[in-house]
Amino acid sequence: MTEKKRVLLIDDDATVVGYLTTKLSKLYEVVSTSDPRKAVAMARRELPDVILCDIDMPGMGGGEVAAALSEDTTLARIPFVYLTDLVSPEETQDLQGEVGGRPGVSKRAPLAELVSRIDQLTS
């Protein structure tokens, strides 16, 4: 059996973290934090195959998390996906799956869309 891909989930909403951890854990090894300030240290420790990150968070937004990760040569190579409520699934499609210049998935998109994006970026 092949080893599960590791997903780092960063979202300040504990409900979102709980839901996605439950759903994604069937397919991936999921590690998560609801404190974006812990994201870089957690990424260094866990070395995930992909990082899913909310954009709109207090204290440190997704753009700041992305910038901090990109400053670390080891972490900069890890695919980074914005997971956001700021755009609808339709808007994400109109933007060719990009949000803020990075891959993005709407939190309102079907779970299959998120899984497809993770698989696409980690294969």
N, C-alpha and C positions, 0 to 999 in steps of 0.2 A: 504494500500500500504506500502511495506517495504521501509525503509529509504535507500537512495542511499549510497553506500560505498564512502568514501572520499579518493581521490588519490592526493598525493603531487608529482608534476612534477618539476624536477630540471634540467634545460638545459640552457647553455649560448647562444644558438641559438634561437632568438626570433621567427623565422619562424617555427621551430620545436615546440616550446611552443604553438604558435598560432594554428597550425594545429592539434596537439594532443588534446589541450584543446577543440577545436571545435568538433572533432570526439568523444572524450571520454566523453564529457559533456552530451551526449545523454544517457549514461549508468551510469555515476558516477558523484559525486560532485568533481570537479577538482579545486585544488588550485595550483599555480605555482610561481616559481621565476626563473629569468635568472641569479641571483647572488648566486653562491653556498655558499658564506660566510653567507648568510641569511638562509640557509637551516635548521640548527639546531634550531634556534629561531622560524622559521616558523613551524617546526614539533612539537615543544613544544606547540605552540599556537593552531595549527589546529588538532593535534592528528589524523593523517590520518590512514586509514586502510592498506595502502600500499604506499611505496615510490618508484618512478621511477626516476632514476638518470643517467645522462650522465657520461661517464668516463673521457673523454678528455676535460677539461675546464680550462681556464686561472685563475690564482689566487688560486684556490682550486680544485683539481681533485676529481673525484668520489670516489676514494679510501680514500681520506682524509675525505670526507663527511661521508662515511660509518663508518670510524674509530671514528669520532666525535659523530655520532649518537649512536654507540655501547657503548660509555662511559657513556651514560645517561640510567639508568635502565628502565625508562619509555619508552624511544624511542627504546631501543635495541630490544624489542619484536616485533616491527613493521616490517613486511616483506619488504625487500629491493631488488629492481630489477635494475640491470644495463641495461640501454637503450643506446645502443652504435652503432656507425658506424664503429668501429674498427674490427668487425667481420661480416661476411655475415650470412644470415639466415641458409645456409647450414653448415657453421662452427659452429654456435650455436647448431644445431642439433648434429653435430659430438661431441660436448663437453657436450652432454646430457643436454642442456639448462643452462649450468653453464658458467659464465665468471668471471675470477678472484676469483673463489671459491664461487660465489654467483649466484643466479638465474640471467639470462641475456636474453635479447631479442635484436635482431638486429633492428636498425632503418629502415632497408630495408625490414623487414619481413612484411607480410600482417597484417593489423590492427587486424584481427580476432585472430592472434597468440598472440598479446599483450593482447587483451581482455581475451583470454583463460587463459593466465598466471596470470593476475590480479585475475580472478575468482577463479582459483586454489589456490592461496595464501591467499585469503580472505574468503574462505568458511569454 
